[in-house]
């Protein structure tokens, strides 16, 4: 039986056999796992043979407890747009991953998805869904926000090929790092934000078949005039 996490598209990064049920959510989860993996590295910014303490090697070291929650020792918060409200007022820098809207690629090709095969009573279809990932790098300090934005943009660019090979993403491109802007949070504390945007696409396939008349009769509601 397929697990709930698989149906929601939160399979582990690198699991090429996972059946992704939510193509809106899955690309965001992939990028979150990639960012977490990178910032767990104590030598993210410094060669491993360089002398110095952890804060010199990676000032944004990301640490999780055994249960998967962010450790108090972590110097960085990594979250998604759905859970950002839980870290409001947080003094540590944070990376927030969200997404914009998307579209099916074949909408511009004859206005329909492309059939690619026939089965008994079924029609197979194939399409590509394109969307954009928005990565907000937030900090109280402008320099920290800029460094986070540049770091995220760089690691996605440098490892885009590896990300595609270990996920079910079809394409990664259009990576842009915005200028750093000031904004106020809900607590009216000044913060700065550098946003990294990237285009992703994911191939989608499905089968379409006629509904069994018996099943259709069972699920229909019949109205009777009294």
C-alpha positions as CSV (number, residue, x, y, z in Angstrom):
1,X,0.0,0.0,0.0
2,X,1.3,3.5,-0.9
3,X,2.1,5.6,2.2
4,X,0.5,8.9,2.8
5,X,3.9,10.7,2.6
6,X,4.4,9.2,-0.9
7,X,1.0,10.4,-2.1
8,X,1.7,13.9,-0.8
9,X,5.0,13.9,-2.7
10,X,7.4,14.1,0.3
11,X,9.5,11.1,-0.6
12,X,13.2,11.3,0.4
13,X,15.5,13.0,-2.1
14,X,17.3,10.3,-4.1
15,X,14.4,7.8,-4.0
16,X,13.9,7.3,-7.7
17,X,11.2,4.7,-7.2
18,X,8.8,6.8,-5.2
19,X,5.4,7.5,-6.8
20,X,4.9,11.2,-6.7
21,X,1.3,12.1,-6.2
22,X,1.6,15.9,-5.7
23,X,3.7,17.5,-8.4
24,X,3.0,21.0,-6.9
25,X,4.6,20.0,-3.6
26,X,7.3,17.6,-4.6
27,X,9.8,20.0,-6.3
28,X,9.6,22.2,-3.2
29,X,10.4,19.3,-0.9
30,X,13.4,18.3,-3.1
31,X,14.9,21.8,-2.9
32,X,14.4,21.9,0.9
33,X,16.2,18.6,1.3
34,X,19.1,19.8,-1.0
35,X,19.5,23.0,1.0
36,X,19.4,21.2,4.3
37,X,22.0,18.7,3.1
38,X,24.3,21.5,2.0
39,X,24.1,23.7,5.1
40,X,24.7,20.6,7.4
41,X,28.2,20.6,6.0
42,X,30.6,22.3,8.5
43,X,33.0,23.1,5.6
44,X,30.4,24.5,3.2
45,X,32.3,27.8,2.8
46,X,35.9,26.7,3.7
47,X,38.1,23.8,2.4
48,X,38.2,20.9,4.7
49,X,41.9,21.2,5.3
50,X,41.6,24.9,6.4
51,X,42.2,25.7,10.0
52,X,39.6,27.3,12.1
53,X,36.5,26.7,14.2
54,X,33.0,25.8,12.9
55,X,31.8,29.3,12.9
56,X,34.5,30.3,10.5
57,X,33.9,27.3,8.2
58,X,30.1,27.7,8.1
59,X,28.4,30.6,9.9
60,X,25.0,29.2,8.9
61,X,25.5,25.6,10.1
62,X,22.2,23.8,10.1
63,X,21.6,21.3,12.9
64,X,18.6,19.1,13.5
65,X,17.7,17.0,16.6
66,X,17.2,13.3,16.4
67,X,13.5,13.7,15.9
68,X,14.0,16.0,12.8
69,X,13.2,19.3,14.4
70,X,15.6,22.3,14.3
71,X,18.1,22.2,17.1
72,X,18.6,25.1,19.4
73,X,22.3,24.8,18.3
74,X,21.4,25.5,14.7
75,X,22.5,28.8,13.3
76,X,20.0,28.7,10.5
77,X,16.2,28.0,10.1
78,X,15.1,26.1,6.9
79,X,11.4,25.9,6.4
80,X,8.6,26.2,3.8
81,X,6.0,28.8,3.3
82,X,3.4,26.7,5.1
83,X,5.3,26.6,8.3
84,X,7.0,30.0,8.3
85,X,4.5,31.4,10.8
86,X,6.0,29.0,13.4
87,X,9.4,30.9,13.3
88,X,8.2,34.5,13.2
89,X,10.2,36.6,15.6
90,X,13.1,34.2,15.1
91,X,16.5,36.0,15.4
92,X,18.4,33.5,13.4
93,X,18.7,33.8,9.6
94,X,16.2,31.6,7.8
95,X,15.6,30.2,4.3
96,X,11.9,29.9,3.3
97,X,11.1,27.8,0.2
98,X,7.8,28.4,-1.6
99,X,6.5,28.1,-5.1
100,X,4.6,30.2,-7.7
101,X,1.8,29.0,-10.0
102,X,2.5,26.6,-12.8
103,X,1.2,25.4,-16.1
104,X,1.1,22.2,-18.3
105,X,3.5,22.6,-21.2
106,X,1.1,21.2,-23.8
107,X,-1.4,24.0,-23.1
108,X,0.4,25.8,-25.8
109,X,0.5,22.8,-28.1
110,X,-3.0,22.2,-29.6
111,X,-4.4,22.9,-26.1
112,X,-4.2,19.4,-24.9
113,X,-1.9,16.8,-23.3
114,X,-0.2,14.4,-25.7
115,X,-1.4,10.8,-25.9
116,X,1.4,8.4,-26.2
117,X,-0.1,4.9,-26.1
118,X,-3.2,2.8,-26.1
119,X,-4.4,0.2,-23.6
120,X,-7.6,-1.9,-23.5
121,X,-10.2,0.7,-22.7
122,X,-7.6,3.2,-21.6
123,X,-5.7,6.1,-23.0
124,X,-2.2,7.0,-21.7
125,X,-1.2,10.7,-21.6
126,X,2.1,12.4,-21.0
127,X,2.8,16.1,-20.2
128,X,5.3,18.4,-18.5
129,X,4.3,20.6,-15.6
130,X,6.3,23.8,-15.3
131,X,6.5,26.0,-12.1
132,X,8.9,28.3,-10.3
133,X,10.5,27.8,-6.8
134,X,10.8,30.9,-4.7
135,X,13.6,30.8,-2.0
136,X,13.5,33.7,0.4
137,X,16.8,34.2,2.3
138,X,15.8,36.3,5.4
139,X,18.2,37.9,7.9
140,X,18.4,40.8,10.3
141,X,21.7,41.8,8.6
142,X,21.9,42.7,5.0
143,X,25.2,41.0,4.5
144,X,23.9,37.7,5.9
145,X,20.8,37.9,3.6
146,X,23.0,38.5,0.5
147,X,25.4,35.7,1.5
148,X,22.6,33.3,2.0
149,X,21.0,34.2,-1.4
150,X,24.3,33.9,-3.2
151,X,25.1,30.6,-1.5
152,X,21.7,29.0,-2.3
153,X,21.8,30.3,-5.9
154,X,25.3,28.9,-6.3
155,X,24.7,25.4,-4.9
156,X,21.5,24.9,-7.0
157,X,23.5,26.0,-10.1
158,X,26.6,23.9,-9.3
159,X,24.6,20.7,-8.4
160,X,21.6,21.1,-10.8
161,X,22.7,18.0,-12.7
162,X,23.0,15.9,-9.5
163,X,19.6,17.1,-8.4
164,X,18.0,16.1,-11.6
165,X,19.6,12.7,-11.5
166,X,18.5,12.0,-8.0
167,X,15.0,13.3,-8.2
168,X,12.1,13.1,-10.6
169,X,12.6,16.7,-11.8
170,X,12.8,17.0,-15.5
171,X,14.5,20.3,-15.8
172,X,16.1,23.0,-13.6
173,X,16.9,26.4,-15.0
174,X,16.4,30.2,-14.9
175,X,18.1,30.6,-11.6
176,X,18.1,34.3,-10.5
177,X,19.3,36.0,-7.3
178,X,17.4,39.3,-6.6
179,X,18.7,42.4,-5.0
180,X,18.4,42.6,-1.3
181,X,15.4,44.5,0.0
182,X,14.3,45.6,3.5
183,X,10.9,44.7,4.9
184,X,9.2,44.5,8.2
185,X,7.9,41.3,9.8
186,X,4.7,40.9,11.8
187,X,6.6,41.9,14.9
188,X,7.7,45.1,13.2
189,X,11.4,44.1,13.3
190,X,13.5,45.2,10.4
191,X,14.7,42.4,8.3
192,X,16.3,42.0,4.8
193,X,15.4,39.5,2.1
194,X,17.2,38.2,-0.9
195,X,15.0,36.0,-3.1
196,X,16.3,33.2,-5.3
197,X,13.9,32.1,-8.1
198,X,14.4,29.0,-10.2
199,X,12.3,27.3,-12.9
200,X,11.6,23.6,-12.5
201,X,9.6,21.2,-14.6
202,X,8.4,17.6,-14.0
203,X,7.0,15.0,-16.3
204,X,3.5,13.8,-15.6
205,X,1.8,10.7,-17.0
206,X,-1.6,9.3,-16.4
207,X,-4.3,6.9,-17.7
208,X,-7.8,7.9,-18.7
209,X,-10.5,5.2,-18.9
210,X,-14.3,5.0,-18.9
211,X,-16.0,4.6,-15.6
212,X,-17.7,1.2,-15.1
213,X,-21.4,1.8,-15.6
214,X,-22.2,-0.2,-12.4
215,X,-19.9,1.9,-10.3
216,X,-21.3,5.0,-11.9
217,X,-24.8,4.0,-11.0
218,X,-23.7,3.4,-7.4
219,X,-22.2,6.8,-7.0
220,X,-24.9,8.8,-8.7
221,X,-27.6,10.6,-6.7
222,X,-31.1,9.9,-7.9
223,X,-33.8,12.6,-7.2
224,X,-37.4,11.4,-6.9
225,X,-40.3,13.8,-7.3
226,X,-42.8,13.5,-4.4
